[in-house]
Amino acid sequence: MTSSPTDTGQDIAPARYPAHVISSDAEAIQVARAFAEHAAKDAALRDRKRLLPWAELERFTASGLGSISIPKVYGGPGVSNATIAEVFRIICTADPALGQIPQNHFGVISVLIHAADEDQKRRLFQSVLDGARIGNAGPERGTRHTLEINARAIRKGDGSYRVSGAKFYSTGALFAHWITAKAVDDDGNVVMAFIPRGTSGLRIIDDWSGIGQRTTASGTVLLNDVPVAAENIVQSGQLAGRPSLQGSFSQLIQAAIDAGIAHAAVADTIDFVRQRSRPWADAAVNEARLEPYIIAEVGKLKLELHAAEALLDRAARTLDAINAGPLDDDAAARASIAVAEAKVLTTEIALLASEKLFELAGSRATLAEFNLDRHWRNARTHTLHDPVRWKVHAVGHYHLNGVRPARHSWI
């Protein structure tokens, strides 16, 4: 479903509505559970028909979940990383596409915490508290790797900037009130430009055709000499030169998304086996749930799911503990490794559970009417965000040789 502004090339900002401000970690979890219960009802239908979740996202924003990571000193709830990870896991169990849409919103808030000046923090955090959503325009196609940026931010005589470039994998941009575009300035530094929706030269195209995460609208953003005020340029590139938790925080949410996918796949496996599957002829039982090999395989899935969820929670609490003290290179490395370990297991169980579903549930589970393949499609698509083979390498190199992982948002 594509909005008419993206069809004509004229960008129009979505309406903005007031948002509740959540007061505690406990309230955040409670609100997330209520939201997930609502979002789950039509999740399979939205996936099947590629229906963008506008109404659900407005509900998410109005609930106050979009501002839970804003620090208390700026008027936000400032909930723990453990709570944020659990909120994403809960929502992504219901609908991982809906859960992924605000992932970059939270990632950008983290960039602001670590890289923005005080005026930028006050203005932009208040905007989010007032109901604004932030979308991503960072990655590009056709570059050598994901860190390479061709987009440029040219400074003009009056101090303002003009940003030009073409972006893809722009999750959340179509639904956002602010677009954050990564670009290289005249001095060769990476900056993040905050662009209000409706700005001239900005165009968002809903051309995402991924087999999974179908309703994230993770398509194209075009920037054609887009004007950006100097106060809306954040020096995000500086994060590469000093320790921070921005990368590990971003990866924590990615791991939580995969954990949610895995949880849903295991739950649907159990439900289908109990209610619809037939036992194998040689099993000598009347119900599939009593077949011994199915029982054992479900046991294995639950064990691996619980292990992944435990590492996810441990990683989040590691970030919370490190965040409470002075941050140095060693502390930042410990955070990244803890999250990398969780991300490996959440990736593995998301893929395994969504494939095992069909093996254990049987042929009937492949019927299109159930749309159970969405779990595998979502898992396979989302886990490609950053290859876990490099996380396994980072974990081994760190523990064996004491080598710290790289500083960026993909580890």
N, C-alpha and C positions, 0 to 999 in steps of 0.2 A: 504494500500500500504506500504510494508516494504522494506527498503533499503537493499541491499545485504550485507553490513557490519554487520548488526544485525543478518542476517541469518547465517553467518559463525562464528559469535562470535568475529570477529576482528573489533574493533572500528576504524572508519575513520572519521576525522573531515569534516564537510561540508565546501564547499568553502566559502571564505569570500570576500565580495565586498565593495568598498568604500561607505560611507554613508554621506548624506547631514546633516548639522547641522542647525536645526531650530533656528530662531533668536528671536521669540516672541511668546507670548500666542496666539495672533491672527493668526499667521502663523500656529501654531500647530492645531488649530481648522479647519482652511482652508484645511490643508493637510489631516487631518483625514476625513473630509467630502468627499474629492476627492477620497481618498483610499477606503472609505466605499462604495461609488457609484460603484467602480470597483469590490470590493469584493462581493457585493450583487448579482451580475449577475449569478454566478454559485454556490451560497451557498447551495441551496437545492440539487443540483446534487452532490456536494461534500459530503453532509450528507448522501444521499441515497446510494452512492457507496463507502463510507468511503475513499474518495480520500484525501490524506494528502495535505494541502495547501502550498506546497513548494514554488511555484512561487509567491503566494500572500504574503507569509512571507518575501521572498526576497524583494518584492516591499515595504512592511512595513519598513524593515530595511533600505533600500536605501533612503526612504523618510525622514529619520531622526527622526521618531516617537519613536524609541527605546531609544533615549538618552534625551528625553525632561525633565526627572526628575533629570538629573545630574546638580549639583549646578554650578552657573556661575563662581565661583572661580576656578573650575576645567575645565573650557572651555565649559560647557554645557549651555543649554538654561535656566535651573532653573525655569521652568514655575510653576504656582501655582497649588495647589492641586485641586482647582476648575476646572482648565483646564484639568488636568490629568483625573479627573472623567468624564468630558464631552467627552474627546477623547475616553475613553473606552466605554461610553454609545453609542456614535455614531457608533463605529466599531462593537459593539455587537448587535446593531440593524440590521446591515447587516449580520453578521455571528458571533455568540457568541463563537463558537469553535475557530475560528481564533482570536477572541479577548482575549480568555482565555490563549492562548499559551504564550503571553508575560507577563501575570500577575505575574508569579514568577520572571521573569527578573526584573520587577519593584520592586517587593518585596525585592529581593536581593540587588538591588541598595540602597534601604532604609536601609537595614542591614549594608551595607558598610558605609553609611553616619553616622550611629549612633555607629558603633562598630569597624570599621577598623582603622588601623594606617595611618598616612599621606602617607607613601610610597605605601601602598596597595590602597588607594583611588586614588592616581595619576596614578598608573599603570593600574588598572582595569577600572577606568572611561575612560581613554584614549583608552583602548581597545574597550569599547562600542562605544565611539565616532567614532572610526575607522571602525565600522560595526560589532562588535562581539555581539552575543546573549548569554544570560545566561539561563541555564536550571536548573530544580529542581531535587534533589534527597534527599528529606527530610523525608517524611512519610514512615512508614513500616507497613506491614501486620503482623498479629499474635501477636501484642503487646497488652497490657491491654488498652491503650488509645493512642490518636494521639501524645501526648507529650513524650511518652516513646520511647527511642532509644536504639537499640541493636548494631548498627554499632560501630566499634571501630577505633580510630586513635592512633596507637602505635608509640611512638617516638623512633627513632634509634640513634645509637651512634654519627652519623654525624650531628644530629639536624633535619634531615628530618623525615617525617612520612610515615607510611604505613596504608592505610585505607581499611577496609574490612566490608562488610555488604550487605544486599539485601533490595532494596527500591521499592516502588510501588507508584501509583498516581504521577508519575514523569512528570508532565505537562511541556512541553517545552524542555525536555532533548534531544529528538531525533533530534531536529532542532538546537540545541545550539552549540556554540564553547567552552563554559565553562560549566562544570557540577559542581554544588554546592552540596556537600554531607554533611549532618549533621552527626556527630559522637561524641562519648564520648572519651576523651583523658585519659592518664594514671592517671591523678589527679581527674578524675570524672567530668571534666568540658565539657560542650557541645561546640563543635567547628564547624566551617563551612569550609570545605576543597574545595578550588577552583582547579578543575582538568581540564586541557586542553583535548579536544577531541583527541582521538588517543593514549592516555596514556595506557601503558600495564596494563592488569588486569581490565580494564573498559569495560563493555558490556552493551549495551542498546537494549532492546527487545521491539518491537512494538506489545504488547499483550493486549492492551486496548480494552475491549469488552463492554464498557458501552452502555446503551440504548440511552443515550444522550451525547452531546459534543463528538460525535463519532470521530472527526478528530483531537483531541488534542494530540493523541499518549501518553496518561497519564498512561503508563505501567511501566515496570520493568527496574530498573538499578541495575546491579550486580557489586560489587566492590570486587575484589579478590587480596588483598595485593597490592593495587594501590599506587605507589610512589607519594608523594606530598611534594614539597619543603616547608621549614619552612615559607618562606615569603608568601606562599599561604594558610596559616592557619589563619582564622579570629576568634577571640575570641567572637563569637556571643552569647554565653551563658550569658555573662555579662549583656545583655539587661534585663534579668529577675530581676536583682538586683537594677535597677534604672529606673526612669521615662523616657519614650521615646514615640515617635509617630509612631514607627515602626509597632506595631500591628494595631493601628487605621488606618494607611495608607493602610496596606494590606487589611483590611476589607472594606475600602472605595472603592477599585477597585472591590472587590467581589460584593459589592452592585451595582456598576455601570454596571457590567456584567448582573446582574438580571434585572436592569432597562432597558437595551437594549433589552433583551429577551421580556420583557413585552411590550415595545414600538412596537416591530415588530409584536407581536401577536395581539395587538389592531389594528394596521394598516392593517394587513391581514384580520381581522374580518370585518372591514369597507369596504375594497375593495371587499371581497367576497360577502357580503350582497348586495352591490350596483350592482355588475356585474353578479352574478350567482345564488343567492338564490331566492327561491320562497316564497311568503307570505303564511301564514297558511290560510286554506280554510275559516275559520270564521272571518278573519280580515277585509273582505270587502274592500280590497285595491288591486291595480294591481301590486305593487312592494313591495318586502320585506323591503326596506328601509323606507317605509311608515307605516309599522306595528307598532302600538303604543308600544307594549311591547319590541320589538327590539330597538326602539328609546330610551326608558327608560334605558334598560340594557347597551346600548352603552354609554349613558350619565354617568351611574354609573362607567363604566370602565374608561372613560376619567377622571372623578373626582379622582378616586383612583390612576390612573397613575400619574396625575399631583401632587397629594399629595406626592407620593413616590419620584418623581423627585425633588420636592421642598425640601424635607428633605435631599435628596442626596446632593443637592447644598448647603444647609445650613450646613451640616456636613463637606463638603469640605472647606467651608469658615471658619468654626470653627477651623479646622486644620491650615489653613493659618494664622488666627489671633493668635492662640496659638504659632505657629512656629515663629512669629515675636517678641516674648518676651521670658523672662526666663521660663524655663520648670521645673515644680515641680510636685509632686504627684497629687495635685488637678487639675492642668491643663491637665495632661495626662489622668486623669479620665474623665474630661469633654469631651475631644476629643473622647475617647472610647465610652462614652454614646451617644454622638451626632451621631456617625457612627452606633452604635447598633440600635438606633431608625430608622435611614434610612434603615438599612439592614432588619429590620422586615417588613417594608412596601414594599420594593422592592421584597422581597421574596413572600409576600402575593399576590401582583399584578401580578407577573410573573406566579405564579401557577394559579391564578384565570383567568387571561386573556387567557392563553393558553388552559384552559378547556372550558371557555365560548365561545371561538371561534366556537366550534362544535355545541354547543347548539343554538347559534344565526345564524350561517351560514347554518346549516341543514345537512342532510344526505350526500349530494354531497361533502361536505367538507372533508368527511372521505376517499374519493378515494385516492389511493396511488399516482396517477399522480400529485397531488398537494403537497404531502408531508407536509401537514400542522401540522401533529402530531409532527414534529421536534421541534416545539416551546414548547410543553408540555414536551417532552423527555429531551430537553435541560434544561428547568426550573427545572424539578424534579431532574435531575442529579446534576446540579450545586448547587442548594440550599441545598443539603445534605452536602456540604462542612463543614458547621458549623451550628448546629441546632439553629433555632431562638427561641426555647423555653427558651434557656439559655440567650439569649439576652433580652427577655421580663423580665426574672427574674432579670438580672443585672440592667436593667432600673428601675424596681420597687424597688429593694433593695437600689439603689443609691438615688432615690428621696425620698423614705419613711424613710430609716434608715441611709442615709449618708455613705453607704458602697461602697468603690471603687471597680471597676471590677478587675478581675485578669489581670496579665501582661503576655500576650502572643499574638500570631498572630491570634487567633480565637475569639477575642472579641474586 
